[in-house]
Amino acid sequence: MNNEFYNTELLVRYLDKELTAEEIIAVEQRLAAEQGLREELERLKLAREAVRLYGLKQQVGKIHTQMRGTGSVIPISRRNNIQTISRWTMRIAAIVVLAVLGIGVYQYSTLSNEKLFAEQYQPYEIRASRGAETESLVEAAYKKKDFPGVIAAFNNSPTHVTADYFLVGQAYLQQNNAKEAVSNLELANASADTSHLYKDESEYYLALAYLKDKQTDKALRIFRKIHSDPDHTFRDKVNRWFLRRLSLTSD
Amino acid sequence: MEESKHYSDQELLELLKSGDGIDAAVRYLYRSHFDFLGIYVQQHSGSVQDAEDVFQEVVVAFIDLVHHNKFRGESSIKTFLFALNRNIWLNELKKRQRSAIREMKFENAKPVEDEAISEYIVAREGRQLVMDLVNKLGTTCQQILVAFYYQNLSMSEILSQLNYENEQVVRNKKYKCMKKLEELIAADPILAKNLKTALQYE
C-alpha cells in the first residue's frame, strides 16, 4: 500500500467517522500542517457530496419512470389533449344523443293522427280536363268548393257513380266528418277498377279518411300498399318516415 | 393507501429527512405538484419533456436543500417549489438562448425571492456536472458509493448485494473508488471550482 493511498483511506475513514479519537487528533494535526492533505480532503468531501446527489437523482429518476409506467404521471399537455379531446367528444356525443332523444321524445309526444293527417292532407282539386259535358251536380258543386252543396247534391241524387262517392267523401273530409268520409270513400275505392279515373285517389284519400277517423291500422295497411307501389300516383307522398311515425300511433 | 395520503408541509419535511420516507415523499410531490408546475413550463415555451425534466430537477433540488437545512419554511412548500420551478426554467431558457424574445422574457422575469433558490441557480451548472463525473466511474464503484453514502447501507449489507469475498474487500474497493473520484476532480481545476460552488452546503 503506497503512501498516497494510505492518505486517501485515512481521509475517507476520517470523513466517514470511522477513526478512533486518537486517530482523529492525529489526522487533524496533519491537516493543520499539510496543505495538500487539506486539499485532498476537500476534494473527497466534494466526491462524497457528488455521490449523494447522484444517488438522489437516481432515486427520483427511478420513481419518475415508475410513475410514468403506471400512468400516474402523464405529460400534462398530452393528458390535456386527451382530456380535451375526450371531453369534447363526450360533449358532442352527449349533445347528439340528447338531440336525438329530444327529437324522438318530441316527435313521439306530439305524434297524433290529427298531426299526421294535417301533414299529409291536401284538398282534392278536380282537373279541368275532366269532361265538362258529363259534369254532375255533385262535381259542379265540388268545383265551386261548395262542400255542403256537394253533400246536398249527392243526397238529392237517386243514383251515384264512383266519382260521386269519391267527391262526397272529399266533401265530408272538408267538413271534418270522418265517419261519412270513410263510408263514401270505401264505396268509391271498392267500385273503382283499374281503368277508373279516381282509382289511386280513392285509395289515398280513403287512407287519409281512416287516419282522420283514428282507424290507424286500416290507414297504415293502405299507406304501406301505396308506398310499395312504384307506379302509384301518391307513392312519393308516402315515405318511410311517415310510415314509421304512423306505425308508432297504431296499437 | 399511500396514493391518497395527504401530507402537511411539516409531515412532508419529516418524511424527506427520514431516509426511508423519500420514496413516499417523492411520489407525493409528483401527485400534488407535477401538474401545476408542469403547466407553467409548457405555458412558457417548454415542451412536455422540458416540463418533466424541470420537475425532476425541482424535486431533486428541493430534497437536497431540505437535507442541507436550506429550506427554512418561510413560504409553503408549494410556493417554494413554484419559485424553484420558475427560476430553473427561466435559467434553462436563458442558457439555451433560443431567441431574443425569450431572452427578453428572462430579463423581465421576477427576481429570485428566496436565498436558497438563488444559491441553487448559481450552482446549477456545476450540479449538472455531477452526473457526468460519477458516470465516469465504473458501475461497481457507483453501486458501492451510492449504497454507502446515499443509501447509508452498512458494509455487510453492501456485501450481500455484491459478489465480494468479505467486507474488507468491499471497504478497500470503496477507498479506491473515492480515490478515483477525487482524482477526476483534481485533474480539472475548473470542474473542482464548479463542484465546490454546487455542492458546498456544509
Interface residues (C-beta under 8 A of the other chain):
Chain A: F5 T8 E9 V12 E40 E42 R43 L44 K45 L46 A47 R48 E49 A50 V51 R52 L53 Y54 G55 L56 K57 Q58 Q59 V60 G61 I63 H64 M67 S72 V73 P75 I76 S77 R78
Chain B: E3 I22 D23 V26 R27 Y30 R31 F34 D35 G38 I39 Q42 V48 Q49 A51 E52 Q56 V59 V60 I63 D64 R127 V130 M131 L133 V134 Q142 L145 V146 Y149 Y150 Q151 K174 Y175 K176 M178 K179 L181 E182 I185 A186 A192 L195 K196 L199 Q200 Y201 E202
